Amino acid sequence: MARASKRDFIVETATGIFLEQGFKGTSIDMVVNACKVSKPTVYNHFPDKSQLIDAVIDDWLRAQKPVMRSCGGELDLWRALTENWWREETIAMYRLVIGEGWRFEAAAQRFWREYDAKWREYVEKCGNKLDLSPDEITLLQARVSHELWTRLSEGGKRS
């Protein structure tokens, strides 16, 4: 199997570092060492760390394909959220964007618009399908938000 392009390899490797160390805690030197490439190679693809995090978030968003299963009830809703939106990597991305998104504002806004908004739409569609009132849908969304924040505070590990 052919190796991915160096750019893709750098982005893939940097994703793990950013998710673990955060934006401020990740240096270009860390990425260089993890990729085992030269610093000019990284800078050739990404002139600065901000462009690298933009590429990381863009690639991460493209890779996300949450399954919008048919909502037959609240159990289906919670199962879909657990399987699709609340994986450990996703929780780590939320932490990165919440904690340091102001450092890469355009990419963070894409995350909120293209990823976070999707589960909110899914909850609303499920609520409508279950004939919940607008107030009940708002309450359901609040319960889901609470669960997400609980997972964020617990490190994403929850059964």
C-alpha positions in Angstrom: 0.0 0.0 0.0 1.4 3.4 -1.0 2.1 5.9 1.7 -0.1 9.0 1.9 1.4 12.3 0.8 3.7 13.9 3.2 1.2 16.7 3.7 -1.5 14.2 4.7 1.0 12.3 6.9 2.0 15.5 8.7 -1.7 16.4 9.2 -2.6 13.0 10.5 0.3 12.9 12.9 -0.3 16.5 14.1 -3.9 15.7 14.8 -3.0 13.2 17.5 -0.5 15.7 19.0 -2.9 18.6 19.0 -5.7 16.4 20.6 -3.3 15.3 23.3 -1.3 18.4 23.9 -3.6 21.2 22.8 -2.7 24.1 20.4 -0.4 26.0 22.7 1.3 22.8 24.0 2.0 21.6 20.4 5.2 22.8 18.8 6.3 22.5 15.2 9.3 20.7 16.6 7.1 18.1 18.2 5.4 17.5 14.8 8.7 17.3 13.1 10.0 14.7 15.5 6.8 12.6 15.4 6.8 12.7 11.6 10.5 12.1 11.3 10.7 14.7 8.6 12.7 17.9 8.4 11.5 21.2 9.8 11.6 22.8 6.3 9.4 19.9 5.0 6.7 20.9 7.6 7.1 24.6 6.9 6.9 24.0 3.2 3.4 22.6 3.7 2.4 24.8 6.6 4.1 28.1 7.0 2.9 28.4 10.6 1.1 26.5 13.3 -2.2 28.2 12.6 -2.2 26.9 9.1 -1.4 23.4 10.4 -4.3 23.4 12.9 -6.6 24.7 10.1 -5.6 21.7 8.0 -6.0 19.3 11.0 -9.6 20.5 11.7 -10.5 20.5 8.0 -9.3 17.0 7.6 -10.9 15.9 10.8 -14.2 17.3 9.7 -14.0 15.6 6.3 -13.4 12.3 8.0 -16.4 12.5 10.2 -19.4 10.6 8.8 -21.9 10.4 11.7 -24.7 7.9 10.9 -28.1 9.6 11.2 -30.0 6.5 12.0 -33.8 6.5 12.0 -35.1 7.7 15.3 -37.6 5.2 16.7 -37.3 6.6 20.2 -35.1 8.2 22.8 -33.0 5.0 23.1 -32.1 5.2 19.4 -31.2 8.8 19.8 -28.8 8.1 22.7 -27.3 5.2 20.9 -26.6 7.3 17.8 -25.0 10.0 19.9 -22.9 7.6 21.8 -21.7 5.7 18.7 -21.2 8.8 16.5 -20.6 12.0 18.4 -19.2 11.0 21.7 -16.2 8.9 20.8 -12.9 9.6 22.7 -11.4 11.4 19.7 -14.5 13.6 19.4 -14.4 14.5 23.0 -10.7 15.4 22.6 -11.6 17.6 19.6 -14.3 19.4 21.6 -11.8 20.0 24.4 -9.3 21.5 21.9 -11.9 23.7 20.3 -13.6 24.8 23.5 -10.3 25.5 25.3 -8.2 27.1 22.6 -10.6 27.8 19.6 -10.0 31.5 20.1 -6.4 30.8 18.8 -7.7 29.4 15.5 -11.1 31.1 15.3 -12.1 30.3 11.7 -11.3 26.6 12.1 -13.2 26.5 15.4 -16.2 28.1 13.8 -16.2 25.5 11.1 -16.2 22.8 13.8 -19.2 24.3 15.5 -21.1 24.8 12.2 -20.1 21.6 10.4 -19.9 19.1 13.4 -21.6 20.3 16.6 -24.6 21.7 14.8 -25.3 18.3 13.2 -26.1 16.5 16.4 -28.3 19.4 17.5 -30.2 19.1 14.2 -30.5 15.3 14.7 -31.9 15.8 18.2 -34.5 18.2 16.9 -35.5 15.9 14.0 -35.9 13.0 16.5 -37.9 15.2 18.8 -40.2 16.2 15.9 -40.5 12.5 14.8 -41.5 11.6 18.4 -44.1 14.4 18.3 -42.4 16.3 21.2 -43.5 19.9 21.7 -40.9 22.7 21.1 -40.4 22.9 24.9 -39.8 19.2 25.2 -37.3 19.3 22.3 -35.5 22.2 24.0 -35.4 20.1 27.2 -34.1 17.1 25.3 -31.4 19.2 23.7 -30.4 20.5 27.1 -30.2 16.9 28.4 -28.0 16.0 25.5 -25.8 19.1 26.1 -25.5 18.1 29.7 -24.4 14.6 28.8 -21.8 16.0 26.4 -20.4 18.4 29.1 -20.4 15.5 31.6 -18.3 13.4 29.1 -16.0 16.4 28.6 -15.4 16.7 32.3 -14.9 12.9 32.7 -12.4 12.5 29.9 -14.9 11.1 27.4 -15.1 7.7 29.1 -18.6 6.8 30.0 -20.8 3.8 29.4 
